[in-house]
């Protein structure tokens, strides 16, 4: 067991249930293809890390993904409760520093995650800001439940509101590089991930011809 833990939240890759905003433009199958690629990027980024990992799937464990790591299913009524429960379980297991990431970031790499862990040596909480006003990474050295309660999930003021609350509670916070997750067609075509993936471009063009 390592002192630090990396939690990954993954949606089960099912047609019609992933990247629904993106699907409105490129269709369910196109969104399915994009999310499949993003999960592979996330798996590759985390596999090279020397920290323990726990993979939380949205509905059912998939044995083929993260084959050697601890896997389970998210539980809770909303995203905040599901994340809080995952952190609680990590701290109860004895981990001293925990970071949680999502699985829809085309530019995530091991360095971003390691920097998140390192930031917890000097700060109580760390965030990786997303360009849409949310965050792609959250980490803490002890449970800060306020992060997860009464928050405007999926709204552009999520991180701002969360940071203000932590500041008011005298909780020290670090932030990492800002990254862009892929929620819309505009996000997709602006990303280097898409521009450099000719196979994916061809697939999506074929689907939409």
Rosetta constraint file for C-alpha pairs under 8 A:
AtomPair CA 1 CA 52 HARMONIC 6.66 0.50
AtomPair CA 2 CA 51 HARMONIC 5.92 0.50
AtomPair CA 2 CA 52 HARMONIC 5.97 0.50
AtomPair CA 2 CA 95 HARMONIC 7.34 0.50
AtomPair CA 3 CA 51 HARMONIC 7.87 0.50
AtomPair CA 3 CA 94 HARMONIC 7.82 0.50
AtomPair CA 3 CA 95 HARMONIC 5.19 0.50
AtomPair CA 3 CA 96 HARMONIC 5.41 0.50
AtomPair CA 3 CA 97 HARMONIC 6.52 0.50
AtomPair CA 4 CA 51 HARMONIC 5.93 0.50
AtomPair CA 4 CA 52 HARMONIC 6.77 0.50
AtomPair CA 4 CA 95 HARMONIC 5.69 0.50
AtomPair CA 4 CA 96 HARMONIC 5.93 0.50
AtomPair CA 4 CA 97 HARMONIC 4.65 0.50
AtomPair CA 4 CA 98 HARMONIC 5.66 0.50
AtomPair CA 4 CA 117 HARMONIC 7.05 0.50
AtomPair CA 5 CA 51 HARMONIC 5.83 0.50
AtomPair CA 5 CA 52 HARMONIC 5.03 0.50
AtomPair CA 5 CA 53 HARMONIC 5.68 0.50
AtomPair CA 5 CA 54 HARMONIC 7.47 0.50
AtomPair CA 5 CA 90 HARMONIC 7.32 0.50
AtomPair CA 5 CA 95 HARMONIC 6.37 0.50
AtomPair CA 5 CA 97 HARMONIC 6.35 0.50
AtomPair CA 5 CA 98 HARMONIC 4.76 0.50
AtomPair CA 5 CA 99 HARMONIC 6.50 0.50
AtomPair CA 6 CA 51 HARMONIC 6.69 0.50
AtomPair CA 6 CA 52 HARMONIC 6.27 0.50
AtomPair CA 6 CA 53 HARMONIC 4.75 0.50
AtomPair CA 6 CA 54 HARMONIC 6.42 0.50
AtomPair CA 6 CA 98 HARMONIC 5.90 0.50
AtomPair CA 6 CA 99 HARMONIC 5.13 0.50
AtomPair CA 6 CA 100 HARMONIC 5.86 0.50
AtomPair CA 6 CA 101 HARMONIC 7.73 0.50
AtomPair CA 6 CA 113 HARMONIC 7.99 0.50
AtomPair CA 7 CA 53 HARMONIC 5.75 0.50
AtomPair CA 7 CA 54 HARMONIC 4.90 0.50
AtomPair CA 7 CA 55 HARMONIC 5.87 0.50
AtomPair CA 7 CA 56 HARMONIC 7.21 0.50
AtomPair CA 7 CA 86 HARMONIC 7.68 0.50
AtomPair CA 7 CA 98 HARMONIC 7.33 0.50
AtomPair CA 7 CA 99 HARMONIC 6.12 0.50
AtomPair CA 7 CA 100 HARMONIC 4.47 0.50
AtomPair CA 7 CA 101 HARMONIC 6.37 0.50
AtomPair CA 8 CA 53 HARMONIC 7.53 0.50
AtomPair CA 8 CA 54 HARMONIC 6.41 0.50
AtomPair CA 8 CA 55 HARMONIC 4.89 0.50
AtomPair CA 8 CA 56 HARMONIC 6.00 0.50
AtomPair CA 8 CA 100 HARMONIC 5.72 0.50
AtomPair CA 8 CA 101 HARMONIC 5.12 0.50
AtomPair CA 8 CA 102 HARMONIC 5.83 0.50
AtomPair CA 8 CA 103 HARMONIC 7.07 0.50
AtomPair CA 9 CA 55 HARMONIC 6.28 0.50
AtomPair CA 9 CA 56 HARMONIC 4.96 0.50
AtomPair CA 9 CA 57 HARMONIC 6.13 0.50
AtomPair CA 9 CA 58 HARMONIC 7.48 0.50
AtomPair CA 9 CA 74 HARMONIC 7.92 0.50
AtomPair CA 9 CA 100 HARMONIC 7.33 0.50
AtomPair CA 9 CA 101 HARMONIC 6.30 0.50
AtomPair CA 9 CA 102 HARMONIC 4.96 0.50
AtomPair CA 9 CA 103 HARMONIC 6.43 0.50
AtomPair CA 10 CA 39 HARMONIC 7.55 0.50
AtomPair CA 10 CA 55 HARMONIC 7.24 0.50
AtomPair CA 10 CA 56 HARMONIC 6.11 0.50
AtomPair CA 10 CA 57 HARMONIC 4.88 0.50
AtomPair CA 10 CA 58 HARMONIC 6.20 0.50
AtomPair CA 10 CA 102 HARMONIC 6.46 0.50
AtomPair CA 10 CA 103 HARMONIC 5.66 0.50
AtomPair CA 11 CA 18 HARMONIC 7.10 0.50
AtomPair CA 11 CA 57 HARMONIC 5.71 0.50
AtomPair CA 11 CA 58 HARMONIC 4.85 0.50
AtomPair CA 11 CA 59 HARMONIC 7.53 0.50
AtomPair CA 11 CA 103 HARMONIC 7.82 0.50
AtomPair CA 12 CA 18 HARMONIC 7.90 0.50
AtomPair CA 12 CA 57 HARMONIC 6.15 0.50
AtomPair CA 12 CA 58 HARMONIC 5.77 0.50
AtomPair CA 12 CA 59 HARMONIC 6.40 0.50
AtomPair CA 12 CA 60 HARMONIC 6.98 0.50
AtomPair CA 12 CA 62 HARMONIC 7.95 0.50
AtomPair CA 13 CA 17 HARMONIC 7.49 0.50
AtomPair CA 13 CA 18 HARMONIC 6.55 0.50
AtomPair CA 13 CA 32 HARMONIC 6.84 0.50
AtomPair CA 13 CA 35 HARMONIC 7.33 0.50
AtomPair CA 13 CA 36 HARMONIC 6.76 0.50
AtomPair CA 14 CA 18 HARMONIC 6.64 0.50
AtomPair CA 14 CA 32 HARMONIC 7.05 0.50
AtomPair CA 15 CA 28 HARMONIC 6.10 0.50
AtomPair CA 15 CA 29 HARMONIC 6.40 0.50
AtomPair CA 15 CA 32 HARMONIC 5.81 0.50
AtomPair CA 16 CA 20 HARMONIC 7.06 0.50
AtomPair CA 16 CA 23 HARMONIC 7.93 0.50
AtomPair CA 16 CA 28 HARMONIC 5.11 0.50
AtomPair CA 16 CA 29 HARMONIC 7.54 0.50
AtomPair CA 16 CA 32 HARMONIC 7.48 0.50
AtomPair CA 18 CA 28 HARMONIC 7.95 0.50
AtomPair CA 18 CA 31 HARMONIC 6.66 0.50
AtomPair CA 18 CA 32 HARMONIC 6.32 0.50
AtomPair CA 18 CA 35 HARMONIC 6.91 0.50
AtomPair CA 19 CA 23 HARMONIC 6.13 0.50
AtomPair CA 19 CA 31 HARMONIC 5.66 0.50
AtomPair CA 19 CA 32 HARMONIC 7.39 0.50
AtomPair CA 19 CA 35 HARMONIC 6.93 0.50
AtomPair CA 19 CA 183 HARMONIC 6.32 0.50
AtomPair CA 20 CA 24 HARMONIC 6.56 0.50
AtomPair CA 20 CA 28 HARMONIC 7.43 0.50
AtomPair CA 20 CA 31 HARMONIC 7.28 0.50
AtomPair CA 21 CA 25 HARMONIC 7.64 0.50
AtomPair CA 21 CA 183 HARMONIC 6.10 0.50
AtomPair CA 21 CA 184 HARMONIC 5.81 0.50
AtomPair CA 22 CA 26 HARMONIC 6.41 0.50
AtomPair CA 22 CA 27 HARMONIC 7.54 0.50
AtomPair CA 22 CA 31 HARMONIC 6.05 0.50
AtomPair CA 22 CA 183 HARMONIC 5.70 0.50
AtomPair CA 22 CA 184 HARMONIC 4.49 0.50
AtomPair CA 22 CA 185 HARMONIC 5.50 0.50
AtomPair CA 23 CA 27 HARMONIC 4.27 0.50
AtomPair CA 23 CA 28 HARMONIC 4.89 0.50
AtomPair CA 23 CA 29 HARMONIC 7.71 0.50
AtomPair CA 23 CA 30 HARMONIC 6.79 0.50
AtomPair CA 23 CA 31 HARMONIC 5.12 0.50
AtomPair CA 24 CA 28 HARMONIC 7.67 0.50
AtomPair CA 25 CA 184 HARMONIC 7.95 0.50
AtomPair CA 25 CA 185 HARMONIC 6.40 0.50
AtomPair CA 26 CA 30 HARMONIC 5.42 0.50
AtomPair CA 26 CA 31 HARMONIC 6.59 0.50
AtomPair CA 26 CA 185 HARMONIC 7.41 0.50
AtomPair CA 26 CA 204 HARMONIC 6.98 0.50
AtomPair CA 26 CA 207 HARMONIC 7.69 0.50
AtomPair CA 26 CA 208 HARMONIC 6.70 0.50
AtomPair CA 27 CA 31 HARMONIC 6.29 0.50
AtomPair CA 27 CA 207 HARMONIC 7.91 0.50
AtomPair CA 27 CA 208 HARMONIC 7.93 0.50
AtomPair CA 28 CA 32 HARMONIC 6.05 0.50
AtomPair CA 29 CA 33 HARMONIC 6.24 0.50
AtomPair CA 29 CA 207 HARMONIC 7.84 0.50
AtomPair CA 30 CA 34 HARMONIC 6.31 0.50
AtomPair CA 30 CA 203 HARMONIC 7.56 0.50
AtomPair CA 30 CA 204 HARMONIC 5.64 0.50
AtomPair CA 30 CA 207 HARMONIC 6.95 0.50
AtomPair CA 31 CA 35 HARMONIC 6.11 0.50
AtomPair CA 32 CA 36 HARMONIC 6.11 0.50
AtomPair CA 33 CA 37 HARMONIC 6.46 0.50
AtomPair CA 33 CA 200 HARMONIC 7.57 0.50
AtomPair CA 34 CA 38 HARMONIC 6.35 0.50
AtomPair CA 34 CA 200 HARMONIC 7.50 0.50
AtomPair CA 35 CA 39 HARMONIC 6.14 0.50
AtomPair CA 35 CA 104 HARMONIC 6.73 0.50
AtomPair CA 36 CA 40 HARMONIC 6.47 0.50
AtomPair CA 37 CA 41 HARMONIC 6.44 0.50
AtomPair CA 38 CA 42 HARMONIC 6.32 0.50
AtomPair CA 38 CA 103 HARMONIC 6.42 0.50
AtomPair CA 38 CA 104 HARMONIC 5.30 0.50
AtomPair CA 38 CA 105 HARMONIC 6.33 0.50
AtomPair CA 38 CA 106 HARMONIC 5.87 0.50
AtomPair CA 39 CA 43 HARMONIC 6.10 0.50
AtomPair CA 39 CA 103 HARMONIC 5.46 0.50
AtomPair CA 39 CA 104 HARMONIC 6.65 0.50
AtomPair CA 40 CA 44 HARMONIC 6.12 0.50
AtomPair CA 41 CA 45 HARMONIC 6.15 0.50
AtomPair CA 41 CA 105 HARMONIC 7.85 0.50
AtomPair CA 41 CA 106 HARMONIC 6.71 0.50
AtomPair CA 41 CA 108 HARMONIC 7.45 0.50
AtomPair CA 42 CA 46 HARMONIC 6.28 0.50
AtomPair CA 42 CA 103 HARMONIC 5.65 0.50
AtomPair CA 42 CA 104 HARMONIC 7.65 0.50
AtomPair CA 42 CA 105 HARMONIC 7.31 0.50
AtomPair CA 42 CA 108 HARMONIC 6.82 0.50
AtomPair CA 42 CA 109 HARMONIC 7.56 0.50
AtomPair CA 43 CA 47 HARMONIC 5.98 0.50
AtomPair CA 43 CA 65 HARMONIC 7.75 0.50
AtomPair CA 43 CA 66 HARMONIC 6.71 0.50
AtomPair CA 44 CA 48 HARMONIC 7.01 0.50
AtomPair CA 45 CA 49 HARMONIC 7.58 0.50
AtomPair CA 45 CA 108 HARMONIC 6.79 0.50
AtomPair CA 45 CA 109 HARMONIC 4.71 0.50
AtomPair CA 45 CA 110 HARMONIC 4.80 0.50
AtomPair CA 46 CA 109 HARMONIC 7.59 0.50
AtomPair CA 46 CA 110 HARMONIC 6.02 0.50
AtomPair CA 47 CA 66 HARMONIC 7.75 0.50
AtomPair CA 48 CA 110 HARMONIC 6.92 0.50
AtomPair CA 49 CA 110 HARMONIC 6.47 0.50
AtomPair CA 49 CA 114 HARMONIC 7.76 0.50
AtomPair CA 52 CA 69 HARMONIC 7.81 0.50
AtomPair CA 53 CA 69 HARMONIC 6.08 0.50
AtomPair CA 53 CA 70 HARMONIC 6.56 0.50
AtomPair CA 54 CA 69 HARMONIC 6.40 0.50
AtomPair CA 54 CA 70 HARMONIC 4.91 0.50
AtomPair CA 54 CA 71 HARMONIC 5.70 0.50
AtomPair CA 54 CA 72 HARMONIC 7.60 0.50
AtomPair CA 55 CA 66 HARMONIC 7.63 0.50
AtomPair CA 55 CA 69 HARMONIC 7.21 0.50
AtomPair CA 55 CA 70 HARMONIC 6.21 0.50
AtomPair CA 55 CA 71 HARMONIC 4.65 0.50
AtomPair CA 55 CA 72 HARMONIC 6.29 0.50
AtomPair CA 56 CA 61 HARMONIC 7.87 0.50
AtomPair CA 56 CA 71 HARMONIC 5.99 0.50
AtomPair CA 56 CA 72 HARMONIC 5.09 0.50
AtomPair CA 56 CA 73 HARMONIC 4.99 0.50
AtomPair CA 56 CA 74 HARMONIC 5.38 0.50
AtomPair CA 57 CA 61 HARMONIC 5.87 0.50
AtomPair CA 57 CA 62 HARMONIC 7.83 0.50
AtomPair CA 57 CA 71 HARMONIC 7.50 0.50
AtomPair CA 57 CA 72 HARMONIC 6.27 0.50
AtomPair CA 57 CA 73 HARMONIC 4.74 0.50
AtomPair CA 57 CA 74 HARMONIC 5.92 0.50
AtomPair CA 58 CA 73 HARMONIC 5.87 0.50
AtomPair CA 58 CA 74 HARMONIC 5.51 0.50
AtomPair CA 59 CA 73 HARMONIC 6.02 0.50
AtomPair CA 59 CA 74 HARMONIC 7.19 0.50
AtomPair CA 60 CA 72 HARMONIC 7.60 0.50
AtomPair CA 60 CA 73 HARMONIC 5.97 0.50
AtomPair CA 61 CA 71 HARMONIC 6.38 0.50
AtomPair CA 61 CA 72 HARMONIC 5.90 0.50
AtomPair CA 61 CA 73 HARMONIC 6.38 0.50
AtomPair CA 63 CA 67 HARMONIC 5.90 0.50
AtomPair CA 74 CA 82 HARMONIC 5.78 0.50
AtomPair CA 74 CA 83 HARMONIC 7.96 0.50
AtomPair CA 74 CA 86 HARMONIC 7.43 0.50
AtomPair CA 75 CA 81 HARMONIC 7.66 0.50
AtomPair CA 75 CA 82 HARMONIC 5.20 0.50
AtomPair CA 75 CA 85 HARMONIC 7.19 0.50
AtomPair CA 76 CA 81 HARMONIC 5.02 0.50
AtomPair CA 76 CA 82 HARMONIC 4.52 0.50
AtomPair CA 76 CA 85 HARMONIC 7.31 0.50
AtomPair CA 77 CA 81 HARMONIC 6.23 0.50
AtomPair CA 77 CA 82 HARMONIC 7.02 0.50
AtomPair CA 78 CA 82 HARMONIC 6.21 0.50
AtomPair CA 79 CA 83 HARMONIC 6.13 0.50
AtomPair CA 79 CA 153 HARMONIC 7.65 0.50
AtomPair CA 80 CA 84 HARMONIC 6.07 0.50
AtomPair CA 80 CA 147 HARMONIC 7.83 0.50
AtomPair CA 80 CA 148 HARMONIC 4.33 0.50
AtomPair CA 80 CA 149 HARMONIC 6.25 0.50
AtomPair CA 80 CA 151 HARMONIC 7.71 0.50
AtomPair CA 81 CA 85 HARMONIC 6.04 0.50
AtomPair CA 81 CA 148 HARMONIC 6.40 0.50
AtomPair CA 81 CA 149 HARMONIC 7.43 0.50
AtomPair CA 82 CA 86 HARMONIC 6.37 0.50
AtomPair CA 83 CA 87 HARMONIC 6.33 0.50
AtomPair CA 83 CA 148 HARMONIC 7.29 0.50
AtomPair CA 84 CA 88 HARMONIC 6.09 0.50
AtomPair CA 84 CA 145 HARMONIC 6.79 0.50
AtomPair CA 84 CA 148 HARMONIC 6.25 0.50
AtomPair CA 85 CA 89 HARMONIC 6.18 0.50
AtomPair CA 86 CA 90 HARMONIC 6.32 0.50
AtomPair CA 87 CA 91 HARMONIC 6.23 0.50
AtomPair CA 87 CA 98 HARMONIC 7.15 0.50
AtomPair CA 87 CA 143 HARMONIC 6.99 0.50
AtomPair CA 88 CA 92 HARMONIC 6.02 0.50
AtomPair CA 88 CA 143 HARMONIC 6.93 0.50
AtomPair CA 89 CA 93 HARMONIC 6.16 0.50
AtomPair CA 90 CA 94 HARMONIC 6.72 0.50
AtomPair CA 90 CA 95 HARMONIC 5.89 0.50
AtomPair CA 90 CA 98 HARMONIC 7.26 0.50
AtomPair CA 91 CA 95 HARMONIC 5.12 0.50
AtomPair CA 91 CA 96 HARMONIC 6.75 0.50
AtomPair CA 91 CA 98 HARMONIC 7.90 0.50
AtomPair CA 91 CA 142 HARMONIC 7.35 0.50
AtomPair CA 91 CA 143 HARMONIC 7.65 0.50
AtomPair CA 96 CA 141 HARMONIC 5.74 0.50
AtomPair CA 96 CA 142 HARMONIC 7.33 0.50
AtomPair CA 97 CA 117 HARMONIC 6.61 0.50
AtomPair CA 97 CA 120 HARMONIC 6.59 0.50
AtomPair CA 97 CA 139 HARMONIC 7.34 0.50
AtomPair CA 97 CA 140 HARMONIC 6.01 0.50
AtomPair CA 97 CA 141 HARMONIC 4.57 0.50
AtomPair CA 97 CA 142 HARMONIC 7.45 0.50
AtomPair CA 98 CA 117 HARMONIC 7.05 0.50
AtomPair CA 98 CA 139 HARMONIC 5.38 0.50
AtomPair CA 98 CA 140 HARMONIC 5.68 0.50
AtomPair CA 98 CA 141 HARMONIC 6.47 0.50
AtomPair CA 99 CA 113 HARMONIC 7.60 0.50
AtomPair CA 99 CA 116 HARMONIC 6.78 0.50
AtomPair CA 99 CA 117 HARMONIC 6.56 0.50
AtomPair CA 99 CA 137 HARMONIC 6.74 0.50
AtomPair CA 99 CA 138 HARMONIC 5.58 0.50
AtomPair CA 99 CA 139 HARMONIC 3.82 0.50
AtomPair CA 99 CA 140 HARMONIC 6.56 0.50
AtomPair CA 100 CA 137 HARMONIC 5.58 0.50
AtomPair CA 100 CA 138 HARMONIC 5.41 0.50
AtomPair CA 100 CA 139 HARMONIC 6.06 0.50
AtomPair CA 101 CA 136 HARMONIC 5.72 0.50
AtomPair CA 101 CA 137 HARMONIC 4.57 0.50
AtomPair CA 101 CA 138 HARMONIC 6.77 0.50
AtomPair CA 102 CA 136 HARMONIC 5.96 0.50
AtomPair CA 102 CA 137 HARMONIC 7.07 0.50
AtomPair CA 104 CA 181 HARMONIC 5.77 0.50
AtomPair CA 104 CA 182 HARMONIC 6.31 0.50
AtomPair CA 105 CA 136 HARMONIC 7.61 0.50
AtomPair CA 105 CA 179 HARMONIC 7.61 0.50
AtomPair CA 105 CA 180 HARMONIC 6.74 0.50
AtomPair CA 105 CA 181 HARMONIC 4.71 0.50
AtomPair CA 105 CA 182 HARMONIC 6.69 0.50
AtomPair CA 106 CA 180 HARMONIC 7.81 0.50
AtomPair CA 106 CA 181 HARMONIC 6.80 0.50
AtomPair CA 106 CA 182 HARMONIC 7.56 0.50
AtomPair CA 106 CA 191 HARMONIC 7.70 0.50
AtomPair CA 106 CA 193 HARMONIC 5.76 0.50
AtomPair CA 107 CA 179 HARMONIC 7.03 0.50
AtomPair CA 107 CA 180 HARMONIC 7.74 0.50
AtomPair CA 107 CA 193 HARMONIC 7.36 0.50
AtomPair CA 108 CA 112 HARMONIC 6.59 0.50
AtomPair CA 108 CA 179 HARMONIC 7.82 0.50
AtomPair CA 109 CA 113 HARMONIC 6.99 0.50
AtomPair CA 110 CA 114 HARMONIC 6.14 0.50
AtomPair CA 111 CA 115 HARMONIC 6.02 0.50
AtomPair CA 112 CA 116 HARMONIC 6.33 0.50
AtomPair CA 112 CA 176 HARMONIC 7.39 0.50
AtomPair CA 112 CA 177 HARMONIC 7.73 0.50
AtomPair CA 113 CA 117 HARMONIC 6.48 0.50
AtomPair CA 113 CA 137 HARMONIC 7.96 0.50
AtomPair CA 114 CA 118 HARMONIC 6.18 0.50
AtomPair CA 115 CA 119 HARMONIC 6.01 0.50
AtomPair CA 115 CA 176 HARMONIC 7.50 0.50
AtomPair CA 116 CA 120 HARMONIC 6.87 0.50
AtomPair CA 116 CA 126 HARMONIC 6.29 0.50
AtomPair CA 116 CA 127 HARMONIC 7.53 0.50
AtomPair CA 116 CA 128 HARMONIC 7.72 0.50
AtomPair CA 116 CA 137 HARMONIC 7.80 0.50
AtomPair CA 116 CA 139 HARMONIC 6.77 0.50
AtomPair CA 116 CA 176 HARMONIC 7.06 0.50
AtomPair CA 117 CA 121 HARMONIC 7.61 0.50
AtomPair CA 117 CA 139 HARMONIC 7.31 0.50
AtomPair CA 118 CA 122 HARMONIC 7.97 0.50
AtomPair CA 119 CA 123 HARMONIC 6.03 0.50
AtomPair CA 119 CA 126 HARMONIC 6.55 0.50
AtomPair CA 119 CA 174 HARMONIC 6.47 0.50
AtomPair CA 120 CA 124 HARMONIC 5.97 0.50
AtomPair CA 120 CA 125 HARMONIC 6.45 0.50
AtomPair CA 120 CA 126 HARMONIC 6.75 0.50
AtomPair CA 120 CA 139 HARMONIC 7.45 0.50
AtomPair CA 120 CA 140 HARMONIC 6.42 0.50
AtomPair CA 120 CA 141 HARMONIC 6.11 0.50
AtomPair CA 123 CA 141 HARMONIC 7.99 0.50
AtomPair CA 123 CA 172 HARMONIC 5.18 0.50
AtomPair CA 123 CA 173 HARMONIC 5.44 0.50
AtomPair CA 123 CA 174 HARMONIC 6.12 0.50
AtomPair CA 124 CA 140 HARMONIC 5.58 0.50
AtomPair CA 124 CA 141 HARMONIC 5.57 0.50
AtomPair CA 124 CA 142 HARMONIC 7.16 0.50
AtomPair CA 124 CA 171 HARMONIC 6.27 0.50
AtomPair CA 124 CA 172 HARMONIC 5.20 0.50
AtomPair CA 124 CA 173 HARMONIC 6.04 0.50
AtomPair CA 125 CA 138 HARMONIC 7.34 0.50
AtomPair CA 125 CA 139 HARMONIC 5.54 0.50
AtomPair CA 125 CA 140 HARMONIC 4.32 0.50
AtomPair CA 125 CA 141 HARMONIC 6.75 0.50
AtomPair CA 125 CA 171 HARMONIC 7.38 0.50
AtomPair CA 125 CA 172 HARMONIC 6.34 0.50
AtomPair CA 125 CA 173 HARMONIC 4.79 0.50
AtomPair CA 125 CA 174 HARMONIC 6.41 0.50
AtomPair CA 126 CA 137 HARMONIC 7.72 0.50
AtomPair CA 126 CA 138 HARMONIC 5.66 0.50
AtomPair CA 126 CA 139 HARMONIC 4.98 0.50
AtomPair CA 126 CA 140 HARMONIC 6.32 0.50
AtomPair CA 126 CA 173 HARMONIC 5.46 0.50
AtomPair CA 126 CA 174 HARMONIC 4.65 0.50
AtomPair CA 126 CA 175 HARMONIC 5.54 0.50
AtomPair CA 126 CA 176 HARMONIC 7.50 0.50
AtomPair CA 127 CA 135 HARMONIC 6.47 0.50
AtomPair CA 127 CA 136 HARMONIC 7.55 0.50
AtomPair CA 127 CA 137 HARMONIC 5.39 0.50
AtomPair CA 127 CA 138 HARMONIC 4.61 0.50
AtomPair CA 127 CA 139 HARMONIC 6.50 0.50
AtomPair CA 127 CA 173 HARMONIC 7.61 0.50
AtomPair CA 127 CA 174 HARMONIC 6.47 0.50
AtomPair CA 127 CA 175 HARMONIC 4.87 0.50
AtomPair CA 127 CA 176 HARMONIC 6.28 0.50
AtomPair CA 128 CA 135 HARMONIC 5.43 0.50
AtomPair CA 128 CA 136 HARMONIC 5.43 0.50
AtomPair CA 128 CA 137 HARMONIC 4.61 0.50
AtomPair CA 128 CA 138 HARMONIC 6.47 0.50
AtomPair CA 128 CA 175 HARMONIC 5.72 0.50
AtomPair CA 128 CA 176 HARMONIC 4.77 0.50
AtomPair CA 128 CA 177 HARMONIC 6.23 0.50
AtomPair CA 128 CA 178 HARMONIC 6.20 0.50
AtomPair CA 128 CA 179 HARMONIC 7.53 0.50
AtomPair CA 129 CA 133 HARMONIC 7.02 0.50
AtomPair CA 129 CA 134 HARMONIC 6.17 0.50
AtomPair CA 129 CA 135 HARMONIC 4.23 0.50
AtomPair CA 129 CA 136 HARMONIC 6.14 0.50
AtomPair CA 129 CA 137 HARMONIC 7.26 0.50
AtomPair CA 129 CA 159 HARMONIC 7.36 0.50
AtomPair CA 129 CA 175 HARMONIC 6.99 0.50
AtomPair CA 129 CA 176 HARMONIC 6.82 0.50
AtomPair CA 129 CA 177 HARMONIC 6.86 0.50
AtomPair CA 129 CA 178 HARMONIC 4.79 0.50
AtomPair CA 129 CA 179 HARMONIC 6.57 0.50
AtomPair CA 130 CA 134 HARMONIC 5.22 0.50
AtomPair CA 130 CA 135 HARMONIC 4.55 0.50
AtomPair CA 130 CA 136 HARMONIC 5.76 0.50
AtomPair CA 130 CA 178 HARMONIC 5.38 0.50
AtomPair CA 130 CA 179 HARMONIC 5.02 0.50
AtomPair CA 130 CA 180 HARMONIC 5.35 0.50
AtomPair CA 130 CA 181 HARMONIC 6.72 0.50
AtomPair CA 131 CA 178 HARMONIC 6.30 0.50
AtomPair CA 131 CA 179 HARMONIC 6.02 0.50
AtomPair CA 131 CA 180 HARMONIC 5.10 0.50
AtomPair CA 131 CA 181 HARMONIC 7.52 0.50
AtomPair CA 132 CA 156 HARMONIC 5.77 0.50
AtomPair CA 132 CA 180 HARMONIC 7.24 0.50
AtomPair CA 132 CA 181 HARMONIC 7.97 0.50
AtomPair CA 133 CA 155 HARMONIC 7.11 0.50
AtomPair CA 133 CA 156 HARMONIC 4.28 0.50
AtomPair CA 133 CA 157 HARMONIC 5.72 0.50
AtomPair CA 133 CA 158 HARMONIC 6.13 0.50
AtomPair CA 133 CA 159 HARMONIC 5.90 0.50
AtomPair CA 133 CA 160 HARMONIC 7.45 0.50
AtomPair CA 134 CA 154 HARMONIC 6.92 0.50
AtomPair CA 134 CA 155 HARMONIC 7.18 0.50
AtomPair CA 134 CA 156 HARMONIC 6.30 0.50
AtomPair CA 134 CA 157 HARMONIC 7.19 0.50
AtomPair CA 134 CA 158 HARMONIC 5.30 0.50
AtomPair CA 134 CA 159 HARMONIC 5.12 0.50
AtomPair CA 135 CA 159 HARMONIC 6.57 0.50
AtomPair CA 136 CA 179 HARMONIC 7.60 0.50
AtomPair CA 136 CA 181 HARMONIC 7.61 0.50
AtomPair CA 140 CA 144 HARMONIC 7.44 0.50
AtomPair CA 145 CA 149 HARMONIC 6.77 0.50
AtomPair CA 146 CA 150 HARMONIC 7.98 0.50
AtomPair CA 146 CA 165 HARMONIC 7.87 0.50
AtomPair CA 146 CA 166 HARMONIC 7.93 0.50
AtomPair CA 147 CA 151 HARMONIC 7.59 0.50
AtomPair CA 147 CA 162 HARMONIC 6.11 0.50
AtomPair CA 147 CA 166 HARMONIC 7.82 0.50
AtomPair CA 151 CA 158 HARMONIC 6.66 0.50
AtomPair CA 151 CA 161 HARMONIC 7.83 0.50
AtomPair CA 151 CA 162 HARMONIC 7.53 0.50
AtomPair CA 152 CA 157 HARMONIC 7.22 0.50
AtomPair CA 152 CA 158 HARMONIC 5.51 0.50
AtomPair CA 153 CA 158 HARMONIC 6.31 0.50
AtomPair CA 154 CA 158 HARMONIC 7.16 0.50
AtomPair CA 157 CA 161 HARMONIC 5.97 0.50
AtomPair CA 158 CA 162 HARMONIC 6.19 0.50
AtomPair CA 159 CA 163 HARMONIC 5.99 0.50
AtomPair CA 160 CA 164 HARMONIC 6.20 0.50
AtomPair CA 161 CA 165 HARMONIC 6.33 0.50
AtomPair CA 162 CA 166 HARMONIC 6.31 0.50
AtomPair CA 163 CA 167 HARMONIC 6.06 0.50
AtomPair CA 163 CA 173 HARMONIC 7.88 0.50
AtomPair CA 164 CA 168 HARMONIC 6.21 0.50
AtomPair CA 165 CA 169 HARMONIC 6.35 0.50
AtomPair CA 166 CA 170 HARMONIC 6.26 0.50
AtomPair CA 166 CA 171 HARMONIC 5.18 0.50
AtomPair CA 166 CA 172 HARMONIC 7.53 0.50
AtomPair CA 166 CA 173 HARMONIC 7.83 0.50
AtomPair CA 167 CA 171 HARMONIC 5.81 0.50
AtomPair CA 167 CA 172 HARMONIC 7.24 0.50
AtomPair CA 180 CA 187 HARMONIC 7.65 0.50
AtomPair CA 181 CA 187 HARMONIC 7.36 0.50
AtomPair CA 182 CA 187 HARMONIC 5.16 0.50
AtomPair CA 182 CA 188 HARMONIC 5.75 0.50
AtomPair CA 183 CA 187 HARMONIC 6.36 0.50
AtomPair CA 183 CA 188 HARMONIC 7.58 0.50
AtomPair CA 184 CA 188 HARMONIC 6.37 0.50
AtomPair CA 185 CA 189 HARMONIC 6.27 0.50
AtomPair CA 186 CA 190 HARMONIC 6.12 0.50
AtomPair CA 187 CA 191 HARMONIC 6.34 0.50
AtomPair CA 188 CA 193 HARMONIC 7.97 0.50
AtomPair CA 188 CA 194 HARMONIC 6.25 0.50
AtomPair CA 189 CA 194 HARMONIC 6.05 0.50
AtomPair CA 189 CA 195 HARMONIC 6.87 0.50
AtomPair CA 190 CA 194 HARMONIC 7.55 0.50
AtomPair CA 190 CA 195 HARMONIC 7.60 0.50
AtomPair CA 191 CA 195 HARMONIC 6.36 0.50
AtomPair CA 192 CA 196 HARMONIC 5.80 0.50
AtomPair CA 193 CA 197 HARMONIC 6.26 0.50
AtomPair CA 194 CA 198 HARMONIC 7.59 0.50
AtomPair CA 194 CA 200 HARMONIC 7.09 0.50
AtomPair CA 194 CA 201 HARMONIC 6.86 0.50
AtomPair CA 195 CA 201 HARMONIC 7.73 0.50
AtomPair CA 197 CA 201 HARMONIC 6.39 0.50
AtomPair CA 198 CA 202 HARMONIC 6.12 0.50
AtomPair CA 199 CA 203 HARMONIC 6.21 0.50
AtomPair CA 200 CA 204 HARMONIC 6.21 0.50
AtomPair CA 201 CA 205 HARMONIC 6.10 0.50
AtomPair CA 202 CA 206 HARMONIC 6.04 0.50
AtomPair CA 203 CA 207 HARMONIC 6.22 0.50
AtomPair CA 204 CA 208 HARMONIC 6.24 0.50
AtomPair CA 205 CA 209 HARMONIC 5.96 0.50
